[in-house]
Amino acid sequence: MIRRILAIAGNTFRETVRDKILYNLILFALIMIFSSLALGQLTMGNDNKVIVDLGLGSISIFGTMIAIFIGIGLVYKEIEKRTVYAILAKPVRRSELIVGKYFGLLFTLLVNLLIMTVGLELALLYTGGADPWSYLRILSAVSMIFLSLALTTALALLFSTFSTPALSALFTLFLWIIGHFGNDLKNFGELTKSAVVEWLCLILYYVIPNFANFTILDGSYVLQAEGYSKMVPPWTVAGGFFYCLVYVTLVLSLGVIIFRHRDFK
């Protein structure tokens, strides 16, 4: 079982790295990161913070775009090209296909994040002024971004099991946006003074993925200079990892159930 999942994951990785949209998004992300050097020169002593903030923002946004626009086609392309028949004709379970596709794209995202992180580290190194530990704290921030992308990938893969790429992208993007305002949704329910609306908002708060768990990091957590002495609490990273693990497991399980009941005849 593990061998079959790894084989599917490896094949998915080779397919995704040949996707032109992947290189375009990475290129734009690196351009955004290095353009922060020019923007940093316009600030008064906060150039490193501008570089880190813009760099982490670029990694998060373009990483999300890669997760969505490639993830939505992982299963749909197999069905459209009818290659799913050849795959399922072999001793491969449908659950193994879904899990293998997921880990293949996840590894692709990890490689892309490493490339963009190296670009951010080089930009920060070029300006100088940051303490040596800042370069390691960037990895903590990027790890939280990776958890967010892991959840986004699972959602995109879920929708690709039963919908078209356009609708899958729309659904995933909608949940990604709403997921950043989960606390506002909960507070809105409390302000309405209506028990029905409050319960509805509370249910949505727990059902919709809370991406705010992964977006609390900025330059203040990375830089150790004047005015920036915050540290990333270990329980924050651990809590984000546990939340991502549980939610991804539930989403992939739902995707497997839906894919099992699809009729390809």
N, C-alpha and C positions, 0 to 999 in steps of 0.2 A: 504493500500500500504506500509506504513512504517513498519507495523507489519510483513508483508511478507518478506520485505527486511532484517529486523533484524533477522527473523527466518533463512533465507538463510545464512546470515552472521555468525550467531552462529553455524550453522551446518558446514560451511566452516572452521571456527576456530577450531572446534573439529576434523575435518579431518586433517587439516594441522599440528596440534600439535602431531598427531600420526605418522607423516612422519619421518622416520629414518634420512633422509638427513638433516632435521632441527636440530636435536640434534648434529649431526656430525659437522655441520658448526658452531654452537654456541660453541661447545667444542674447535674447532680450533681457533675461535676468542678469547676465554678466554685464551687459551694457548699463543697466540700471545701477548695479553695484558700483561700477567704476565711475559712473557719472556723479556718484555721491562725493567723489574727490573734489570735483569742481564746485559742487554746492557747499561742501565743507569749508572751502576757502572764503565763502561769503559770510560765514558766521564769525562771531567774536569769541574765540576760545572754546567753542563747542563742536569743532569739526569732527572729532572722533565720535561723538554721540550721533551726529547727523549721519555719518558713514554707517554706524552700527544699526541705527533705526531704519534707514532706507535699505540697507543690505538685508536685514532680517525680514523686512516687509516684502522685498522683492522675492526672496527665497520662498516665503509663505504663499504669496499670490501666484507666482509662476509655477510653484510646485503643485498648488491646488488645480491650476489649469491643466497641468500634465495628468494629474490623477483623474480629473473628470473627462477630458477629451480623449484620453486613451482608454480609460476604464470602461466607458460606455460602449465601446465596440469590441471588448474582449470576447463576449459570448455571442453578440449579434452577428459579428463577422463569420464566426464558425457556422451559424445557422444559415446566413445568407449565401455563403459559398458552398453550403452543404458538406463541408468537411467534418461537421459534427457526426455525420453518419459513419464515416470511416473511423473516427475516434472511438465512438461508442460501440462499434462493431468489435473492437479489441477488448481484452479483459480490463476495461477502465470503467469505473463507476462514475455516475454523474456527479456525485459529491467530490470525488477526486479531481474531476475536471474543474469544478468551481474553485476548490481550494488551491489547486495548482496554478490556475490563472491568477488568483489573488496574490500568491506569494511571488509569482513571476513579475508582476507589475510592481509589487512592493520592493523587490530587489532593484528594479529599474529606478524607482524613485530614490532609493537609498544611494545609488551611484550618482544620480543627478544632484542630490543634496550635497554629497561630498564635493562634487565639482564646484557648485556654487558657494559652498562654505570656504573652500580654498581660495576662491576669488575674493570673498569678503575678508579673509585673513590677510591676503596680500595687500588689499586696499588699506586695511588698518595698519599693516606693517609699514607701508609706504609713507604714511603720514607721521608715524612714530608718536611718542607721548603716552601710549597706553602701557600699563604695567603688564609683565609677562603672563600673569594669571588671567588677564582678559581674554587671551586667545583660547584658553581652556574653557572659560565661562561661556564663550560663544557656542561651544559644543553642547552645553546644557540647553541653551535657547533653541538650537537647531533640533535637538532631540525632542523637544516639545512640539516643534513644527512637524517633525516626522510622525509623531503620534496623531496629530491632526490629519495629516495626509493618509495615514493608514485607515482612519475612520472614513475619510472621504472616498477612498478607493473602494472600501467595502460597500458603501452606499451606491456608488456608480455601478459596481458589479451586480448588486442586487437588482437595480432597475433594468440593467441590460439583459437579465434573464427573462423578462416578459414584455419589454417595451422597445420602441425604436430609439436610435441614438439621439434624435432631437429631443424627444420627450424625456429620455433618461438624463440628458444634460440639464434640461429644465428642472426636473424634479430634484436632482442632486444639488444644483446651484441654489434652488429655493431653500432646501434644508440647510445648506451651508450658511446662507445669509441669516435665516431665522435662528439657526443655532447659536449665532453670536449675540442674540438679544433675548436669550432664555430668561435671564433675571428680570429684564424689563417686562416680559410677558407675565411673569409671576407677580410682579409688583402692580401691573395693570389690573389683574384680577382682584387684588386686595383693595385697590382704590375704587372699584366699581360698586362695592358694598352689596353685590348680588351674589348669593350663595351659588347659584347655577353657573354664572360666569367665572366665579372664583375657582370652583371645582374644575371647570373646563380648562381654564388656564393652567391650573396645577397639574392636570393630567398631561396636557401638551408639554408642560415644562419638563416632566420626567420622561415622556415618550420621545420627544424631539432631541436629537443629539446636541449636547451642550458643548459647542466648540469654544466657549469662553474659558473652559478649563485649560486650553492650550494657548491662549493669546494674552497671557498676563506678563509676558516677558518683553522688555525693550532694552535700550541701551543702558538704562539705569541699573539693570541687573548684571550687565557685562563689564562696564567700565568701573575701575577703582581709582577714581581721581577726585578732585574737589567737587563736592556736591553729589557724587555718585558712589555710594558705599553699600548699596543693597546687595544682598546675596540671595540666590535662589534657594528657598527652603527645600531640603531633601524630601519632606513629605509632599510637597507640591508636585515634584517629578514622579514620586511613587504613586500618588493619588491619580495623576493623569494617566500613568501607565496602566493602573488597575481599571480605571474607567474605560480606557480605550480597549483593553483586552476583553472586558465583559461585553461591551457594546458591539465590537467587531464580531465576537463569537455569536451573538444573537442575530446580527444582520446576515452573516454568512449562513447560519443555520436556516434562516428564512429563505435565503436565496437558493439553497440546496433543495428545500421542500418544494419551492415553486418550480425549479428546473426539473425535478423528478416527475412532476405531474404534467409536464409538457409533452405533447404528442408530436413526433417528428415524421410520422408516416404520411 
